[in-house]
Amino acid sequence: MSRILIVEDDPGVRDVVEHALSREGITTLAVADGETALERLRQEAEPFDLILLDVMLPGKDGVSVCGEIRAGDAGSVSSGVPIVMLTARNDETSVVVGLEVGADDYITKPFSPRELVSRVRAHLRRQRLDAKGADEQQKLLKFPGLEMDLLRRQVSVEGMPVELTAKEFEVLTLLAAHPGRVYSREQIMHHLWDGDFFGEARAADVHVQHIRKKVEPDPKNPRYVQTVRGMGYRFAES
């Protein structure tokens, strides 16, 4: 059974989210602030499958919490968990910053329980498909200076491990598995959501920028993930 951590200070929103997910058979744990969320992540023996994280929280805001999780400050087991930000409709800046520090997606308030469940299920389904696919396909992708272990979901650059978020790993795997093939932003996002994508396709740009910062020797002149002007992105052919 899937487990989701809900970090939301508004009791009304928190109750709606808990109820919607519980009806789908998903186990939830809800907290009202970022510090408590980080503490629970450190204490929980069983890892969460996803975190729903509000941007506007009392004390430590959601963007800061997201950054600390990705940095491993909440424990290495939690560092790669998918994070979906909950944000107000007019808070575009926080959305971009949240994606840059490692969030996988965002849902804009007000949202319907149906949309929320669809997004969550898309994430959980993608995780299961990735795990199954890694067993069925080539386990290693090797390129000059870059290696990807699809089974363990690990990436190394010049022999040094690099931490990618779940969505960053999926984007890089999609491109690296088909060198030279161009993928549009829309194709990338629909791949991430298994066809259930509702947001802005430009989120693909943020994922690519983050990947480049982590794997490229020179992010401004990418060696691996290249931009095809007016079309999208491709992984360089050897």
C-alpha positions as CSV (number, residue, x, y, z in Angstrom):
1,M,0.0,0.0,0.0
2,S,1.3,3.5,-0.9
3,R,2.2,6.0,1.8
4,I,2.0,9.7,1.3
5,L,3.2,12.6,3.5
6,I,0.9,15.6,3.4
7,V,2.5,18.9,4.5
8,E,-0.3,21.5,4.6
9,D,-1.2,24.1,7.3
10,D,-4.7,24.8,6.1
11,P,-7.0,22.3,8.0
12,G,-9.7,22.5,5.3
13,V,-7.3,21.7,2.5
14,R,-5.6,19.0,4.6
15,D,-8.8,17.3,5.3
16,V,-9.9,17.3,1.7
17,V,-6.6,15.8,0.6
18,E,-6.6,13.1,3.3
19,H,-10.1,12.1,2.5
20,A,-9.6,12.0,-1.3
21,L,-6.5,9.8,-1.0
22,S,-7.9,7.6,1.8
23,R,-10.8,6.8,-0.5
24,E,-8.3,5.5,-3.0
25,G,-6.8,3.1,-0.4
26,I,-3.7,5.3,0.1
27,T,-2.2,5.6,3.6
28,T,-1.6,9.2,4.6
29,L,0.3,11.1,7.3
30,A,-0.6,14.8,7.6
31,V,1.5,17.5,9.3
32,A,1.0,21.3,9.4
33,D,4.5,22.7,9.1
34,G,7.9,22.1,7.5
35,E,9.9,21.4,10.6
36,T,7.5,18.6,11.7
37,A,7.6,17.2,8.2
38,L,11.4,17.0,8.2
39,E,11.4,15.4,11.7
40,R,8.9,12.8,10.6
41,L,10.9,12.0,7.5
42,R,14.0,11.4,9.8
43,Q,12.0,9.3,12.2
44,E,9.8,7.1,10.0
45,A,11.2,3.6,9.5
46,E,9.2,3.0,6.4
47,P,9.8,5.5,3.5
48,F,7.1,7.5,2.0
49,D,6.2,7.0,-1.7
50,L,5.3,10.7,-2.3
51,I,5.2,14.0,-0.5
52,L,2.5,16.7,-1.1
53,L,4.1,19.9,0.1
54,D,2.4,23.3,0.4
55,V,4.6,26.2,-0.6
56,M,3.2,28.7,2.0
57,L,3.9,27.1,5.4
58,P,4.4,28.7,8.9
59,G,8.1,29.0,9.8
60,K,10.1,27.1,7.2
61,D,8.4,27.4,3.8
62,G,7.8,24.6,1.3
63,V,10.6,25.6,-1.0
64,S,13.1,25.4,1.8
65,V,11.8,22.1,3.0
66,C,12.0,20.7,-0.5
67,G,15.6,21.8,-0.8
68,E,16.6,20.2,2.6
69,I,15.0,16.9,1.5
70,R,16.9,16.9,-1.7
71,A,20.1,17.7,0.1
72,G,19.6,14.7,2.3
73,D,19.0,16.7,5.5
74,A,15.9,14.5,6.1
75,G,17.8,11.3,5.7
76,S,19.2,9.7,2.5
77,V,16.2,7.3,2.2
78,S,13.9,10.3,1.8
79,S,16.1,12.4,-0.5
80,G,14.8,10.9,-3.8
81,V,11.1,10.7,-2.9
82,P,8.8,12.4,-5.5
83,I,7.6,15.8,-4.3
84,V,4.5,17.6,-5.6
85,M,4.2,21.2,-4.5
86,L,0.8,22.7,-3.7
87,T,0.7,26.4,-4.6
88,A,-1.6,29.4,-5.0
89,R,-2.6,30.3,-8.6
90,N,-0.7,33.6,-8.5
91,D,2.5,32.2,-7.0
92,E,4.4,31.4,-10.3
93,T,7.8,32.4,-8.8
94,S,7.5,29.8,-6.1
95,V,6.6,27.1,-8.7
96,V,9.8,27.8,-10.7
97,V,12.0,28.0,-7.6
98,G,10.4,24.8,-6.2
99,L,11.2,22.9,-9.5
100,E,14.7,24.3,-9.4
101,V,15.4,23.0,-5.9
102,G,14.1,19.5,-6.8
103,A,10.3,19.4,-6.8
104,D,8.9,17.0,-9.4
105,D,5.6,18.8,-10.1
106,Y,3.1,21.2,-8.7
107,I,-0.7,21.5,-8.3
108,T,-2.4,24.9,-8.3
109,K,-5.0,25.7,-5.8
110,P,-7.9,25.5,-5.9
111,F,-7.8,22.0,-7.2
112,S,-10.4,19.3,-7.4
113,P,-10.0,16.0,-5.5
114,R,-10.3,14.2,-8.8
115,E,-7.3,16.1,-10.3
116,L,-5.3,15.6,-7.1
117,V,-5.9,11.8,-7.1
118,S,-5.1,11.6,-10.9
119,R,-1.7,13.4,-10.4
120,V,-0.8,11.2,-7.4
121,R,-1.8,8.0,-9.2
122,A,0.3,9.0,-12.2
123,H,3.3,9.4,-10.0
124,L,2.8,6.1,-8.2
125,R,2.1,4.3,-11.5
126,R,5.2,5.8,-13.1
127,Q,7.3,4.6,-10.2
128,R,6.0,1.0,-10.6
129,L,6.5,1.1,-14.4
130,D,10.1,2.4,-13.9
131,A,10.9,-0.4,-11.4
132,K,9.5,-3.0,-13.7
133,G,11.1,-1.6,-16.8
134,A,14.5,-1.5,-15.3
135,D,14.3,-5.3,-14.7
136,E,13.3,-5.9,-18.4
137,Q,15.7,-3.5,-20.2
138,Q,19.4,-3.0,-20.4
139,K,20.5,-2.2,-16.9
140,L,23.4,0.1,-17.7
141,L,23.7,3.1,-20.1
142,K,27.3,4.1,-20.7
143,F,28.6,7.2,-22.4
144,P,32.0,9.0,-22.2
145,G,32.1,10.3,-18.7
146,L,28.5,9.4,-17.8
147,E,27.0,6.1,-16.6
148,M,23.4,5.3,-15.7
149,D,22.4,2.3,-13.7
150,L,18.7,1.9,-14.5
151,L,18.0,-0.9,-12.0
152,R,19.5,1.0,-9.1
153,R,18.5,4.4,-10.5
154,Q,22.0,5.7,-10.0
155,V,24.0,8.2,-12.1
156,S,27.7,8.8,-12.0
157,V,29.8,11.4,-13.8
158,E,33.5,10.7,-14.2
159,G,33.0,7.9,-11.6
160,M,31.4,10.2,-9.0
161,P,27.8,9.6,-7.9
162,V,25.3,12.3,-8.8
163,E,21.9,12.7,-7.0
164,L,19.0,13.2,-9.3
165,T,15.3,13.5,-8.3
166,A,12.9,10.9,-9.6
167,K,11.7,13.1,-12.4
168,E,15.2,14.2,-13.4
169,F,16.2,10.6,-13.6
170,E,13.2,9.8,-15.8
171,V,13.9,12.7,-18.2
172,L,17.6,11.8,-18.5
173,T,16.7,8.1,-19.0
174,L,14.2,9.0,-21.7
175,L,16.7,11.0,-23.7
176,A,19.7,8.8,-23.0
177,A,17.9,5.7,-24.1
178,H,17.4,7.2,-27.6
179,P,20.4,9.3,-28.5
180,G,19.8,11.7,-31.3
181,R,16.0,11.5,-31.1
182,V,14.4,14.9,-30.4
183,Y,11.7,15.1,-27.8
184,S,9.4,18.1,-27.5
185,R,8.7,19.6,-24.1
186,E,5.1,18.3,-24.3
187,Q,6.4,14.7,-25.1
188,I,8.7,14.8,-22.2
189,M,6.0,15.9,-19.7
190,H,3.5,13.4,-21.0
191,H,6.1,10.7,-20.6
192,L,6.6,11.8,-17.0
193,W,2.9,11.6,-16.3
194,D,2.1,8.6,-18.5
195,G,-0.3,10.8,-20.5
196,D,-2.0,12.4,-17.4
197,F,-0.2,15.8,-17.6
198,F,-2.2,18.9,-16.7
199,G,0.5,21.6,-16.1
200,E,2.9,23.8,-18.1
201,A,5.2,22.1,-20.6
202,R,7.9,24.6,-19.7
203,A,8.4,22.6,-16.5
204,A,10.5,20.4,-18.8
205,D,12.9,23.3,-19.2
206,V,13.4,23.4,-15.5
207,H,14.1,19.7,-15.3
208,V,16.6,19.9,-18.1
209,Q,18.4,22.9,-16.5
210,H,18.6,21.0,-13.2
211,I,20.0,17.9,-15.0
212,R,22.6,19.9,-16.8
213,K,23.8,21.5,-13.5
214,K,24.4,18.0,-12.1
215,V,25.8,16.0,-15.1
216,E,27.3,18.5,-17.6
217,P,31.0,19.5,-17.4
218,D,29.8,22.9,-18.7
219,P,26.1,23.4,-18.3
220,K,26.2,26.4,-20.7
221,N,27.6,24.3,-23.4
222,P,26.0,20.9,-22.8
223,R,27.8,17.8,-23.8
224,Y,24.9,15.3,-23.2
225,V,21.5,17.0,-23.2
226,Q,21.3,19.3,-26.1
227,T,18.7,21.9,-27.1
228,V,17.2,21.7,-30.6
229,R,15.9,25.2,-31.1
230,G,12.2,25.4,-31.7
231,M,11.7,21.7,-31.2
232,G,12.9,20.4,-27.8
233,Y,15.8,18.3,-26.5
234,R,17.9,15.4,-27.5
235,F,20.7,13.3,-26.0
236,A,23.9,13.7,-28.0
237,E,24.9,10.8,-30.3
238,S,28.3,9.4,-29.6
